[in-house]
Amino acid sequence: MTHERQVTLLRLTLERFKGVERLELDFGGKSGTVYGRNGTGKSSIYDAWAWLMTGKDSGGQTLADVNGCSIKPLDGEGNVLDHAAHTAVTGVLSVDGRELTLRREYYEKWTRKRGQAEESYDGNTTDYFVDGVPVQKKLYDETVAQIAPPEQFRVLSDLYTFASLDDRSRRDVLLQVAGLGDEREIMAADERFAPLLAATETDSLEQYTKKVKSLRKKLNDQRAAIPARLDEVKRSVEELAGLPFDELRQSVTDLEAEEARLNGQLSQTGADRTAALRVQVGELENRRNALELENRQYRQQQETARPDPREKRQELNRLQVSYRYESERYHSAQRDAEKYEARLEQSREDWRTAYRERYPGNAICPTCGQTLPAEKQAEAKAVWQEHHEKKLNDAISEGGRMKTLSARSREQAAEVQSRMVELENRIAQAKDELAALEDAPTGEIADLPGFEGRMGEIMAELNEARQALQSATEDAETATRKLRTQKETVSAELRSLREQLAREDILRRAREREKALQQQTREVSEQIAQTDRTLDLIDQFTRYKTEHVTDSINGCFRLARFRLFQRQVDGGLVDCCDVMCGGVPYKGDLNDGARVCVGLDIIDTLSRHYSLRLPVFVDNAESVNADRMPTLDNQVIRLAVTDTDEKVRLEL
């Protein structure tokens, strides 16, 4: 048997917690009752225990200054009474006989920022202690989780938490408590449900049931639609069965032969009669084109022999452009040379001016008016001489550079001027040659000797051949139109017969469709019967599961009962998880005392399942007599209202 971990509360100390200035309760690990009038802080004891373990109050509400559970000391108007106060809860626990002390402190942070005279509020903070040693929140939470995992703490210590869970969460826990697996494990326990076990490998039974019902509806719709389609097919068969398809096939064969004969005549008509004339016209057109080409070549030869002044005129234009370009370069070089010579003269003048300068020899300090020491005077003269020599050298260097640039510009001007003289001579020569070409006499361009006579003979023969071709073409077109009219008549009749003959294939497909619909009717009916057998098996399993699951789960509790399935109007069952007691729903008319007893019964069973016993607080315990409360192996702390106790009183 699995060992149950026993957790009991030895002492609980509240400091400035929810209006309680200080309260220390020594439980000694025993069950007991805390008495007191309303407002004396009994519920705060339960909140303090929950906050110590989870950071939330007994109702699972997170602590907050706005719209939440406030644990700070407050004044009569709900404002914080003391911003420097530390709210704290200390609990001494016994965990399987080992003593453990937990402490949680909550307080405001106030800091004085640079440049401000007063402190400002920077929010709240929490400190954590394990056995008197300060620890980080993570380590504190891990220590608490080792005692009671967060997901188990509330359901094992609060009477109302399990009943407040949603149906699915409650069902999952109850199935685990009863040792029941999922639906598939229940199916596997009975051979009758082997088909369902195979069908629900990927789907839940609920999803599979929906699929089967959807399939049955679809099959019913298909079966309902088949008779109408079958009647329509039968009418088509009756209409087409009396047509003379053999006679139609023979008529189609005769007309196809006639159509082929007419097509053969059409392909011969016109082509044979006009072919020779077309060849003759083509040959004459080739002779005409050849004579025209020969005449053009003859005239081009005459034009080529004529003198053409255009090339000479283009040459003259190129020479004149080159001359203008060289002229601009010549004047630019001349201007550059003059500019450099002017700057050369300025450099010479700068040298002469600097050469005439003499050291002023000022020996008086401009700041204090006293005579400078000899070494300072020598230093000042040396600086002046260095600067003077630099001015002379700069003038000489600049003058030399300007002289070089001026000479280079003069050389460029002389070279360009030489090319300009050469261009002037070539321009004069080109002008003379152009004038000679323009004054030369020109003769008239003549056609090829005998061109007009030869061309006249060819054109006469070509016109005669074209007229003969046109006449033959018109005769061929008349014959072709007649044959086409005959062919169109035959083709139209042939299309009509083929359309009628094609109905034989429609008749064949209609008969095949009739057989297919009859077969489909049998298959759909069999599939519907199969779905009905499947739905019946699902109903059998649902009834089996209902009884098995309900009996197994309710057998784990002494007082609490659970309604796990609810029958709908259509007779089907849906999953639910309603808490009951004596046939009365927990969320309905069940009184407070019964709810307390049911909650204790649930906690007792869940504690055995999780092998963990935690202290259980029973608020409003006056609603049920102590002798009627279920007995638990847990430490049970009752919180009861009395009219006589002005302060909280603990009775063990």
Secondary structure as GFF3:
##gff-version 3
##sequence-region A 1 652
A	DSSP	beta_strand	5	17	.	.	.	ID=ss1
A	DSSP	beta_strand	20	26	.	.	.	ID=ss2
A	DSSP	beta_strand	32	36	.	.	.	ID=ss3
A	DSSP	alpha_helix	42	54	.	.	.	ID=ss4
A	DSSP	beta_strand	87	95	.	.	.	ID=ss5
A	DSSP	beta_strand	98	111	.	.	.	ID=ss6
A	DSSP	beta_strand	120	130	.	.	.	ID=ss7
A	DSSP	beta_strand	133	135	.	.	.	ID=ss8
A	DSSP	alpha_helix	137	147	.	.	.	ID=ss9
A	DSSP	alpha_helix	150	157	.	.	.	ID=ss10
A	DSSP	alpha_helix	161	164	.	.	.	ID=ss11
A	DSSP	alpha_helix	167	177	.	.	.	ID=ss12
A	DSSP	alpha_helix	183	188	.	.	.	ID=ss13
A	DSSP	three_ten_helix	191	193	.	.	.	ID=ss14
A	DSSP	alpha_helix	194	199	.	.	.	ID=ss15
A	DSSP	alpha_helix	205	240	.	.	.	ID=ss16
A	DSSP	alpha_helix	245	268	.	.	.	ID=ss17
A	DSSP	alpha_helix	271	305	.	.	.	ID=ss18
A	DSSP	alpha_helix	310	356	.	.	.	ID=ss19
A	DSSP	alpha_helix	374	439	.	.	.	ID=ss20
A	DSSP	alpha_helix	451	554	.	.	.	ID=ss21
A	DSSP	beta_strand	561	567	.	.	.	ID=ss22
A	DSSP	beta_strand	573	581	.	.	.	ID=ss23
A	DSSP	beta_strand	584	585	.	.	.	ID=ss24
A	DSSP	alpha_helix	592	610	.	.	.	ID=ss25
A	DSSP	beta_strand	612	613	.	.	.	ID=ss26
A	DSSP	beta_strand	616	618	.	.	.	ID=ss27
A	DSSP	three_ten_helix	621	623	.	.	.	ID=ss28
A	DSSP	three_ten_helix	626	628	.	.	.	ID=ss29
A	DSSP	beta_strand	636	641	.	.	.	ID=ss30
A	DSSP	beta_strand	649	651	.	.	.	ID=ss31
###
